[in-house]
Amino acid sequence: MFGNTLSTLSGRTRPFDAVLSAAGKIILGKDKEIRQALACLLADGHLLIEDLPGMGKTTLAHALARLLGLQFSRVQFTSDLLPADITGVSIFDREKSEFRFLPGPVFAQLVLADEINRATPKTQSALLEAMEEGQVTTEGQTRDLPRPFFVIATQNPAHQIGTFPLPESQLDRFLMRIELGYPDRAAERALLAAGGQRVRAEQLSPLVQAADLPALQKEVGAIYAAGPLIDYVQALVEASRQTPVFQHGLSPRAGLALLAAARAWAWLAGREMVLPDDVQAVFPAVARHRLRSAQGSGFASAEEISTLMRSVAIP
């Protein structure tokens, strides 16, 4: 029974194996990060990528949009960007003597919020309702966003000039936060020889139909998590609250996010149930931007997260 179900699930995930392979030829040497991005989408969450400029953040978003057949829009966040520049605005149509709403770039299936922390907090908050509710309210009218709806936001390190730190309420809207980092020597050599990958990303063809993604997200949400596995997730959340290493612990919403991401990680592996390994694989990406070190105002370090994970017994 288990073997038959597993074979069926593996068949469903096979197109995503092709997506991982194709994206890996564009973002060289970053297979884990690409898998994390796909897991975030399948868990019906949003992704924050923080890194230095020139690391491939924008190229990754372009590649995923092409491979998944998603309608794509890009918003370059700047200090003079206004909320209406994102959500849209109503203009008066003289011929019809009525106001007509012009949708903003947020009305797309994959929205790249590029350098989100270069905009003011007021403009950043324009994405809050969209990311949480899948809708936008403007001038008293609520409009649904397309499905699937996936935000990939890039963020420059906070020490760079001209940045506005994202508040905790905004950070919490992102299911996962990842860093791409420098490529290894072999990957960078291949990148230099190819002369960049942006053009190749634009030439990619869809390997998955966007219309199928909502059903797949629902399937991912139904991946089985046994009682002891849920106990393990709860123990990790409780441990983050009890240690003096962090300013405050993880919220109940963070626990739900962790379980959702672990389900997506298990689904991508072709399994019908979540294992502790799945939780451990996604925990740093889910937890780091929600935990601040007690030693300063920055995010929890990778070592602090590893120590927390080691402190909780694996079921």
N, C-alpha and C positions, 0 to 999 in steps of 0.2 A: 504493500500500500504506500509506504513512505517512498520507496524507490520510484514508483510510477508517478507520484505527484512531483517528485524532485525532477524527473525527466521533463515533465510538462513545463515546470517553472523554468528549467534551464533553456527550453526552447523559446520561452517568452523573453528571456534576457539576452538571447543570442544577438539580436540587432544592436544591443548596447555594447556588446563585446566589440562589434565592428566600429561603433562610435568611439570607444576608448582607443582602439587601434589607430583610427584615422586622426583623432585629435592629438594622439601621441606623436604623430609624424609632423605636427605643426608646432606644438609646445613640447620641445624636445627634453627628454629626461625628467618629466614631471607627471608620470603615470598616476602616482598616488593623489596628487592634487586634482587631476582631471577626474578621477573616480570620486573624490570628495565633492566636486562641483556637481556631478551627475546625481550623486546620492542626495545632495541638497535639493535639487529640482524634484527628484522622485518623492522626497519627503514633503513636498509642497511647501518648501521654505524659501528663504532668500539668502544670498551669499555675499559676504564682505571679503574683499581681497585687499590686504594691506601690504604694500611693498614700495620700494623705490621706483621712480619712473624708469621705463625701459625694460621691465622684467617680463613683459608678455601678458599683462593683465587684460588689456583691451583685445589683443589677438585671441586670447582664450575665449572671451565672450563672443567675438565674431565667429570663431570656429564652431562653438556649441550651437549658436543660432542657425548656422548653415546646416550642420549635421542633423539637427532635430527639426528642421523645417519651420522654425519659429519666426514670426514677424518680429523684426528687430528695430529698435530705435536707440539712439545714443544721446544723452544729455551731458554736455560739458558744464560741470558746476564751476561757477565763478562767484566772486564776491558781489557782483551786481545782478546775479540771477534772481528773478522773482518767482514766487509760488505759481503765479498764473502761467509763467513760461513752461512749467512742467505739466500742470493739470489742464490748461486750456482756458479760453476766454470767449465770452459772447460778444458778437458784433451786430450792429444794426443793419439789416438788409433793407435798403430803401425800396427796392422793387416790390418786396412782399410786405413792407411796413411792419417788420417783426425782427426780434433778435434771433440770431442763429449762433449756435455753439460750435466753436472750432476746437476739436479735441487737441490736447497737448501730446507730447511724445510719450507720456505715461500710458497712453492707450495703445500698447503693443504687448506682444506675448513675452518677449525678452527685452527688458529695459536695462541698458548699461548706464548707470549713474557714475560718470567718470569723475574722479577726484572729488567725491562727495563732501569731503571736509574742507574744501575751499569755499563753499557757500556758507552764508550766515545760518544760524540756527532756525530762523523763521522759514527760510527756503528749504532747509533739510526737513523740517516738519511737514512739508507738503506731501512727503511720501508716506507719512505715518499711517493714515487711513487706508491708502492704496495697498500697502504691504500687509496690514492686519486684516482688513475686511474685503479686499479685492474690489473696491469701489472708490469713487471719488465724488465728493459733495462740493458743488460750486454753485453759488448764487441760490442756495436753498434747494437745489435739485441734485438728487443722487443718481449717478450713472455707473453701471457695472463695467468692470474692466474685462478684457478678453480672457479666456481660459485656454491653456494654462497661463498663469501670470508669474513671471520669474524676474526678480530684480538681482542683477549683479552690480554691486557698488565697489568701486576702487577707492582706496584711501591712501594718501601719502602719509609717511610717518609724522607723528605729531610735532616733532622737533623742527620740521621744515617751516620756512617763513610763509605766512599767509594762510594758515590752517585754523579751522574752528573745530575743537574736539566735539565728537558726537556725544550727546547726552546718553545716559543709561537707557532711557526709554526708547531711543532710536536704535541703539546697539542691540537691544533685546529683540527687535524685529527681525534681526538676522539670525537665521537658524545656525549658520556656521560662519566662522572667520578663518581664512587660511592665508598663508604666505607662499609665494612661489619661490623666492630666493634665487641666488645665482645658480646657473646651470653647472653641471659637472664639466670637466675638461673636454670629454669626448662630445658631449651635446653642444658645448659652445663652439667647438671646432667645426662641427657640422653646420651650425647656424651661420658662422662666418663664411663658410664655403658656399652656402646657399644664398647669401646676401639678404637674409631676412625672410620671414614667413608670412607677412601680412597678405601679400598677393595670393599665395597658395591658399590661405584661409578663405579668401573671397571666391575661390574656384571650387570649393567643396560642394558636394551634392547631398541632399537629405538622405539619411539612412533610416530615419524614423519619421513617421507622420505625426505632426503636431496634434492632429485631431485624436490620436490614440493616447496621448499623454495623460489626460484626466482619468481615464479608466485605469491606466497603469499606476497612477498615484493612489487610486482607491485600492488597487490590488496590493500595493506596497503597505498601505495602512492596515491591511488585514493579515500581514505576516504574523505568525504565532509567537507570542512571548510568554514563556512559562512563568509560573509563580516565583520560583527561585531567581529567575532572571530579573523580574520586576523588583524583587527584594534587593538585588544587587544594584540596580539603578538607584533605588531609594537610599541604599547605604552610601553610595558615592555622593549623592546630594546632601545627605545628613552630615557626612564627614567634612564637606566643604564649609558647613555652618559651624562646626565644632572646633576646627583648627584655628589658632590665632594667626596663621600665616596670611589670611585674607581679611580685607576690611569687612566684608560681609559674604554670606554663603550664597549658593545657588537657590533660585526661586522654584516653586512648583512648576512654573511654565518651562524653566530650564530642564527639569526632569522629563517633561513631556517631549521637549525638543530632542533630548538625548535618546529617548526611546524611538522617536520617529526616525531619526538619522540612523540608528542601529538597524531598524527594520529595512531601510533602504539599502544599507551596506550588505545585509544578509541577502536581500533580493538580487542585488547585482552579482552576488556570488552564486546564485542559482539555488539558494536554500529556502525552505518553507518555514523556518523557525530562526529566531534570533539566538545567537550564542554570546557568551561573555566576550569572546574575541571581537565581535562586532561592536559591542559597547566600547571596548578599549580603543578600537581603531578610530572611532569618531569623537571620543570624549574630549581630547584636546581642542579640536576645532569647534566643538559646541560650547565648551566651558571657558576658554581663555578670555574671550572678550566680555564675559559676564562676571569675571572675578578680578579684583584689583588687589595687588600686593599690599600688605599692611606696612611695608617698608617705604612705600611711595605712592604716587598717583597713577602709575603705569599699570598695564595689564599684568596678570600673573605670568610668571616666567615658565618656560617649558619644564624646567627642573622642578618647580613648585607643583605643577600639574602632575608630573611623573611621581613625585613623592606622595601626593594625595592618592593616586591610583594604587600605589603599592601598599598604602595603609589599609585598604579595604580588601577583605578576603574574597577570593573568586569562588563562586558556588560550583 
